[in-house]
Amino acid sequence: MNKTENEIGKIIVNTAFDIHRELGVGLLENVYEAVLYERLKAQGLQVSGKFLLQLNLKNCALKMRFARI
């Protein structure tokens, strides 16, 4: 069964809050990201690695990586 964007969004937000409640604050972002990745996969979502976003804004070049969900 295909999930709607709202259903997927609820799963992501609820899972992120559950992880935050369980682990608390103070860990590196990579730890939370790895746990979120595994939990979303366990719930049947297709999750892949990060993608690179390059942004140039008023002489400021930014390169950021984001999880692809």
Biopython code that builds the backbone (N, CA, C, O; Angstrom):
import numpy as np
from Bio.PDB.StructureBuilder import StructureBuilder

atoms = [
    (1, "MET", "N", (0.840, -1.182, 0.000)),
    (1, "MET", "CA", (0.000, 0.000, 0.000)),
    (1, "MET", "C", (0.888, 1.250, 0.000)),
    (1, "MET", "O", (1.820, 1.352, 0.798)),
    (2, "ASN", "N", (0.601, 2.187, -0.886)),
    (2, "ASN", "CA", (1.344, 3.440, -0.944)),
    (2, "ASN", "C", (0.828, 4.400, 0.114)),
    (2, "ASN", "O", (-0.379, 4.560, 0.297)),
    (3, "LYS", "N", (1.747, 5.025, 0.794)),
    (3, "LYS", "CA", (1.376, 5.989, 1.837)),
    (3, "LYS", "C", (1.314, 7.384, 1.242)),
    (3, "LYS", "O", (2.044, 7.697, 0.302)),
    (4, "THR", "N", (0.443, 8.222, 1.789)),
    (4, "THR", "CA", (0.365, 9.610, 1.354)),
    (4, "THR", "C", (1.518, 10.395, 1.972)),
    (4, "THR", "O", (2.172, 9.922, 2.900)),
    (5, "GLU", "N", (1.760, 11.586, 1.457)),
    (5, "GLU", "CA", (2.810, 12.445, 2.018)),
    (5, "GLU", "C", (2.547, 12.742, 3.485)),
    (5, "GLU", "O", (3.482, 12.774, 4.286)),
    (6, "ASN", "N", (1.291, 12.958, 3.847)),
    (6, "ASN", "CA", (0.955, 13.230, 5.243)),
    (6, "ASN", "C", (1.253, 12.026, 6.133)),
    (6, "ASN", "O", (1.760, 12.185, 7.243)),
    (7, "GLU", "N", (0.943, 10.834, 5.654)),
    (7, "GLU", "CA", (1.229, 9.621, 6.428)),
    (7, "GLU", "C", (2.737, 9.438, 6.614)),
    (7, "GLU", "O", (3.200, 9.107, 7.705)),
    (8, "ILE", "N", (3.485, 9.656, 5.549)),
    (8, "ILE", "CA", (4.944, 9.540, 5.637)),
    (8, "ILE", "C", (5.490, 10.591, 6.596)),
    (8, "ILE", "O", (6.354, 10.293, 7.421)),
    (9, "GLY", "N", (4.990, 11.817, 6.491)),
    (9, "GLY", "CA", (5.430, 12.888, 7.381)),
    (9, "GLY", "C", (5.164, 12.569, 8.841)),
    (9, "GLY", "O", (6.011, 12.829, 9.696)),
    (10, "LYS", "N", (3.994, 12.008, 9.138)),
    (10, "LYS", "CA", (3.666, 11.637, 10.521)),
    (10, "LYS", "C", (4.614, 10.561, 11.039)),
    (10, "LYS", "O", (5.061, 10.617, 12.184)),
    (11, "ILE", "N", (4.913, 9.591, 10.195)),
    (11, "ILE", "CA", (5.831, 8.526, 10.603)),
    (11, "ILE", "C", (7.200, 9.116, 10.932)),
    (11, "ILE", "O", (7.797, 8.770, 11.951)),
    (12, "ILE", "N", (7.691, 9.993, 10.083)),
    (12, "ILE", "CA", (9.014, 10.594, 10.285)),
    (12, "ILE", "C", (9.052, 11.420, 11.561)),
    (12, "ILE", "O", (9.958, 11.262, 12.380)),
    (13, "VAL", "N", (8.077, 12.297, 11.732)),
    (13, "VAL", "CA", (8.060, 13.174, 12.913)),
    (13, "VAL", "C", (7.897, 12.354, 14.191)),
    (13, "VAL", "O", (8.622, 12.575, 15.162)),
    (14, "ASN", "N", (6.967, 11.424, 14.202)),
    (14, "ASN", "CA", (6.759, 10.603, 15.402)),
    (14, "ASN", "C", (7.991, 9.774, 15.742)),
    (14, "ASN", "O", (8.347, 9.628, 16.911)),
    (15, "THR", "N", (8.635, 9.236, 14.722)),
    (15, "THR", "CA", (9.840, 8.446, 14.956)),
    (15, "THR", "C", (10.957, 9.329, 15.502)),
    (15, "THR", "O", (11.667, 8.929, 16.425)),
    (16, "ALA", "N", (11.117, 10.518, 14.943)),
    (16, "ALA", "CA", (12.148, 11.444, 15.428)),
    (16, "ALA", "C", (11.905, 11.823, 16.884)),
    (16, "ALA", "O", (12.849, 11.868, 17.674)),
    (17, "PHE", "N", (10.654, 12.095, 17.252)),
    (17, "PHE", "CA", (10.340, 12.426, 18.647)),
    (17, "PHE", "C", (10.600, 11.236, 19.575)),
    (17, "PHE", "O", (11.105, 11.414, 20.683)),
    (18, "ASP", "N", (10.260, 10.032, 19.130)),
    (18, "ASP", "CA", (10.527, 8.833, 19.937)),
    (18, "ASP", "C", (12.025, 8.669, 20.190)),
    (18, "ASP", "O", (12.447, 8.365, 21.306)),
    (19, "ILE", "N", (12.812, 8.873, 19.152)),
    (19, "ILE", "CA", (14.269, 8.758, 19.283)),
    (19, "ILE", "C", (14.784, 9.815, 20.252)),
    (19, "ILE", "O", (15.629, 9.521, 21.098)),
    (20, "HIS", "N", (14.287, 11.029, 20.136)),
    (20, "HIS", "CA", (14.723, 12.107, 21.033)),
    (20, "HIS", "C", (14.384, 11.781, 22.488)),
    (20, "HIS", "O", (15.190, 12.015, 23.389)),
    (21, "ARG", "N", (13.186, 11.240, 22.708)),
    (21, "ARG", "CA", (12.788, 10.871, 24.073)),
    (21, "ARG", "C", (13.678, 9.753, 24.621)),
    (21, "ARG", "O", (14.046, 9.762, 25.796)),
    (22, "GLU", "N", (14.018, 8.798, 23.766)),
    (22, "GLU", "CA", (14.830, 7.664, 24.209)),
    (22, "GLU", "C", (16.289, 8.039, 24.445)),
    (22, "GLU", "O", (16.877, 7.639, 25.450)),
    (23, "LEU", "N", (16.876, 8.802, 23.531)),
    (23, "LEU", "CA", (18.308, 9.092, 23.608)),
    (23, "LEU", "C", (18.633, 10.394, 24.339)),
    (23, "LEU", "O", (19.737, 10.566, 24.855)),
    (24, "GLY", "N", (17.664, 11.306, 24.377)),
    (24, "GLY", "CA", (17.928, 12.587, 25.013)),
    (24, "GLY", "C", (18.791, 13.477, 24.131)),
    (24, "GLY", "O", (18.910, 13.253, 22.926)),
    (25, "VAL", "N", (19.384, 14.479, 24.741)),
    (25, "VAL", "CA", (20.187, 15.452, 24.008)),
    (25, "VAL", "C", (21.675, 15.182, 24.225)),
    (25, "VAL", "O", (22.055, 14.442, 25.132)),
    (26, "GLY", "N", (22.497, 15.782, 23.398)),
    (26, "GLY", "CA", (23.931, 15.763, 23.623)),
    (26, "GLY", "C", (24.731, 14.831, 22.743)),
    (26, "GLY", "O", (25.961, 14.866, 22.781)),
    (27, "LEU", "N", (24.078, 13.997, 21.950)),
    (27, "LEU", "CA", (24.820, 13.114, 21.055)),
    (27, "LEU", "C", (25.094, 13.834, 19.740)),
    (27, "LEU", "O", (24.449, 14.831, 19.416)),
    (28, "LEU", "N", (26.037, 13.326, 19.011)),
    (28, "LEU", "CA", (26.319, 13.896, 17.700)),
    (28, "LEU", "C", (25.147, 13.651, 16.757)),
    (28, "LEU", "O", (24.434, 12.655, 16.874)),
    (29, "GLU", "N", (24.964, 14.573, 15.826)),
    (29, "GLU", "CA", (23.863, 14.475, 14.883)),
    (29, "GLU", "C", (23.896, 13.159, 14.108)),
    (29, "GLU", "O", (22.846, 12.599, 13.792)),
    (30, "ASN", "N", (25.086, 12.668, 13.804)),
    (30, "ASN", "CA", (25.210, 11.415, 13.051)),
    (30, "ASN", "C", (24.590, 10.235, 13.791)),
    (30, "ASN", "O", (24.091, 9.304, 13.158)),
    (31, "VAL", "N", (24.616, 10.262, 15.110)),
    (31, "VAL", "CA", (24.018, 9.184, 15.900)),
    (31, "VAL", "C", (22.506, 9.188, 15.712)),
    (31, "VAL", "O", (21.911, 8.152, 15.415)),
    (32, "TYR", "N", (21.886, 10.351, 15.884)),
    (32, "TYR", "CA", (20.435, 10.459, 15.705)),
    (32, "TYR", "C", (20.047, 10.075, 14.277)),
    (32, "TYR", "O", (19.048, 9.389, 14.062)),
    (33, "GLU", "N", (20.836, 10.519, 13.313)),
    (33, "GLU", "CA", (20.552, 10.240, 11.912)),
    (33, "GLU", "C", (20.607, 8.744, 11.623)),
    (33, "GLU", "O", (19.742, 8.216, 10.924)),
    (34, "ALA", "N", (21.610, 8.062, 12.153)),
    (34, "ALA", "CA", (21.747, 6.626, 11.919)),
    (34, "ALA", "C", (20.576, 5.855, 12.527)),
    (34, "ALA", "O", (20.056, 4.922, 11.914)),
    (35, "VAL", "N", (20.165, 6.244, 13.723)),
    (35, "VAL", "CA", (19.030, 5.579, 14.381)),
    (35, "VAL", "C", (17.747, 5.847, 13.590)),
    (35, "VAL", "O", (16.953, 4.934, 13.362)),
    (36, "LEU", "N", (17.545, 7.105, 13.172)),
    (36, "LEU", "CA", (16.353, 7.453, 12.392)),
    (36, "LEU", "C", (16.321, 6.655, 11.095)),
    (36, "LEU", "O", (15.274, 6.135, 10.709)),
    (37, "TYR", "N", (17.448, 6.556, 10.430)),
    (37, "TYR", "CA", (17.544, 5.797, 9.181)),
    (37, "TYR", "C", (17.086, 4.356, 9.382)),
    (37, "TYR", "O", (16.269, 3.846, 8.614)),
    (38, "GLU", "N", (17.608, 3.706, 10.407)),
    (38, "GLU", "CA", (17.257, 2.305, 10.658)),
    (38, "GLU", "C", (15.796, 2.146, 11.066)),
    (38, "GLU", "O", (15.125, 1.209, 10.633)),
    (39, "ARG", "N", (15.309, 3.056, 11.893)),
    (39, "ARG", "CA", (13.911, 2.954, 12.344)),
    (39, "ARG", "C", (12.930, 3.191, 11.196)),
    (39, "ARG", "O", (11.894, 2.530, 11.122)),
    (40, "LEU", "N", (13.246, 4.123, 10.306)),
    (40, "LEU", "CA", (12.352, 4.376, 9.170)),
    (40, "LEU", "C", (12.347, 3.183, 8.225)),
    (40, "LEU", "O", (11.295, 2.812, 7.704)),
    (41, "LYS", "N", (13.504, 2.581, 7.999)),
    (41, "LYS", "CA", (13.556, 1.371, 7.170)),
    (41, "LYS", "C", (12.734, 0.262, 7.803)),
    (41, "LYS", "O", (12.028, -0.464, 7.102)),
    (42, "ALA", "N", (12.818, 0.122, 9.128)),
    (42, "ALA", "CA", (12.080, -0.923, 9.833)),
    (42, "ALA", "C", (10.567, -0.725, 9.723)),
    (42, "ALA", "O", (9.799, -1.680, 9.846)),
    (43, "GLN", "N", (10.150, 0.509, 9.492)),
    (43, "GLN", "CA", (8.722, 0.801, 9.351)),
    (43, "GLN", "C", (8.261, 0.750, 7.892)),
    (43, "GLN", "O", (7.130, 1.121, 7.576)),
    (44, "GLY", "N", (9.144, 0.290, 7.017)),
    (44, "GLY", "CA", (8.743, 0.079, 5.635)),
    (44, "GLY", "C", (8.968, 1.248, 4.695)),
    (44, "GLY", "O", (8.553, 1.194, 3.538)),
    (45, "LEU", "N", (9.620, 2.309, 5.169)),
    (45, "LEU", "CA", (9.895, 3.436, 4.276)),
    (45, "LEU", "C", (11.175, 3.159, 3.498)),
    (45, "LEU", "O", (12.103, 2.532, 4.008)),
    (46, "GLN", "N", (11.210, 3.627, 2.273)),
    (46, "GLN", "CA", (12.416, 3.505, 1.460)),
    (46, "GLN", "C", (13.312, 4.696, 1.774)),
    (46, "GLN", "O", (12.982, 5.837, 1.451)),
    (47, "VAL", "N", (14.434, 4.422, 2.398)),
    (47, "VAL", "CA", (15.361, 5.474, 2.809)),
    (47, "VAL", "C", (16.691, 5.193, 2.134)),
    (47, "VAL", "O", (17.170, 4.060, 2.136)),
    (48, "SER", "N", (17.279, 6.218, 1.561)),
    (48, "SER", "CA", (18.593, 6.035, 0.949)),
    (48, "SER", "C", (19.578, 7.004, 1.595)),
    (48, "SER", "O", (19.229, 7.747, 2.512)),
    (49, "GLY", "N", (20.795, 6.984, 1.107)),
    (49, "GLY", "CA", (21.844, 7.823, 1.685)),
    (49, "GLY", "C", (21.600, 9.305, 1.477)),
    (49, "GLY", "O", (20.521, 9.727, 1.062)),
    (50, "LYS", "N", (22.622, 10.080, 1.773)),
    (50, "LYS", "CA", (22.507, 11.530, 1.688)),
    (50, "LYS", "C", (22.740, 12.022, 0.267)),
    (50, "LYS", "O", (23.378, 11.351, -0.543)),
    (51, "PHE", "N", (22.209, 13.211, -0.018)),
    (51, "PHE", "CA", (22.489, 13.872, -1.282)),
    (51, "PHE", "C", (23.116, 15.230, -0.974)),
    (51, "PHE", "O", (22.880, 15.811, 0.085)),
    (52, "LEU", "N", (23.902, 15.716, -1.900)),
    (52, "LEU", "CA", (24.616, 16.970, -1.722)),
    (52, "LEU", "C", (23.812, 18.123, -2.301)),
    (52, "LEU", "O", (23.351, 18.054, -3.441)),
    (53, "LEU", "N", (23.645, 19.178, -1.523)),
    (53, "LEU", "CA", (22.988, 20.401, -1.979)),
    (53, "LEU", "C", (24.026, 21.505, -1.966)),
    (53, "LEU", "O", (24.615, 21.801, -0.927)),
    (54, "GLN", "N", (24.249, 22.111, -3.117)),
    (54, "GLN", "CA", (25.178, 23.221, -3.205)),
    (54, "GLN", "C", (24.367, 24.488, -3.414)),
    (54, "GLN", "O", (23.498, 24.551, -4.284)),
    (55, "LEU", "N", (24.661, 25.486, -2.614)),
    (55, "LEU", "CA", (23.883, 26.721, -2.626)),
    (55, "LEU", "C", (24.842, 27.897, -2.620)),
    (55, "LEU", "O", (25.734, 27.971, -1.775)),
    (56, "ASN", "N", (24.665, 28.810, -3.551)),
    (56, "ASN", "CA", (25.457, 30.034, -3.595)),
    (56, "ASN", "C", (24.527, 31.204, -3.301)),
    (56, "ASN", "O", (23.564, 31.446, -4.028)),
    (57, "LEU", "N", (24.825, 31.918, -2.234)),
    (57, "LEU", "CA", (23.958, 33.003, -1.806)),
    (57, "LEU", "C", (24.815, 34.189, -1.389)),
    (57, "LEU", "O", (25.509, 34.138, -0.373)),
    (58, "LYS", "N", (24.763, 35.244, -2.170)),
    (58, "LYS", "CA", (25.498, 36.484, -1.869)),
    (58, "LYS", "C", (26.955, 36.204, -1.499)),
    (58, "LYS", "O", (27.397, 36.526, -0.397)),
    (59, "ASN", "N", (27.688, 35.604, -2.426)),
    (59, "ASN", "CA", (29.119, 35.323, -2.263)),
    (59, "ASN", "C", (29.422, 34.319, -1.151)),
    (59, "ASN", "O", (30.562, 34.238, -0.694)),
    (60, "CYS", "N", (28.441, 33.567, -0.717)),
    (60, "CYS", "CA", (28.648, 32.545, 0.301)),
    (60, "CYS", "C", (28.268, 31.198, -0.325)),
    (60, "CYS", "O", (27.100, 30.946, -0.622)),
    (61, "ALA", "N", (29.262, 30.350, -0.516)),
    (61, "ALA", "CA", (29.020, 29.033, -1.112)),
    (61, "ALA", "C", (28.838, 28.007, 0.001)),
    (61, "ALA", "O", (29.723, 27.819, 0.835)),
    (62, "LEU", "N", (27.707, 27.359, 0.005)),
    (62, "LEU", "CA", (27.403, 26.342, 1.009)),
    (62, "LEU", "C", (27.290, 24.983, 0.340)),
    (62, "LEU", "O", (26.735, 24.861, -0.752)),
    (63, "LYS", "N", (27.812, 23.974, 0.995)),
    (63, "LYS", "CA", (27.640, 22.589, 0.552)),
    (63, "LYS", "C", (27.143, 21.805, 1.750)),
    (63, "LYS", "O", (27.823, 21.712, 2.772)),
    (64, "MET", "N", (25.949, 21.240, 1.615)),
    (64, "MET", "CA", (25.349, 20.510, 2.721)),
    (64, "MET", "C", (24.859, 19.157, 2.217)),
    (64, "MET", "O", (24.471, 19.008, 1.058)),
    (65, "ARG", "N", (24.886, 18.186, 3.107)),
    (65, "ARG", "CA", (24.367, 16.855, 2.777)),
    (65, "ARG", "C", (23.081, 16.623, 3.568)),
    (65, "ARG", "O", (22.996, 16.942, 4.754)),
    (66, "PHE", "N", (22.088, 16.062, 2.886)),
    (66, "PHE", "CA", (20.796, 15.789, 3.497)),
    (66, "PHE", "C", (20.405, 14.343, 3.260)),
    (66, "PHE", "O", (20.773, 13.751, 2.246)),
    (67, "ALA", "N", (19.669, 13.784, 4.185)),
    (67, "ALA", "CA", (19.161, 12.426, 4.022)),
    (67, "ALA", "C", (18.098, 12.418, 2.936)),
    (67, "ALA", "O", (17.267, 13.322, 2.847)),
    (68, "ARG", "N", (18.142, 11.400, 2.129)),
    (68, "ARG", "CA", (17.152, 11.258, 1.056)),
    (68, "ARG", "C", (16.106, 10.278, 1.556)),
    (68, "ARG", "O", (16.400, 9.105, 1.785)),
    (69, "ILE", "N", (14.884, 10.765, 1.724)),
    (69, "ILE", "CA", (13.808, 9.925, 2.246)),
    (69, "ILE", "C", (12.743, 9.749, 1.179)),
    (69, "ILE", "O", (11.741, 9.072, 1.411)),
]
sb = StructureBuilder()
sb.init_structure("model")
sb.init_model(0)
sb.init_chain("A")
sb.init_seg("    ")
for serial, (resi, resn, name, xyz) in enumerate(atoms, 1):
    if name == "N":
        sb.init_residue(resn, " ", resi, " ")
    sb.init_atom(name, np.array(xyz, "f"), 0.0, 1.0, " ", f" {name:<3s}", serial, name[0])
structure = sb.get_structure()
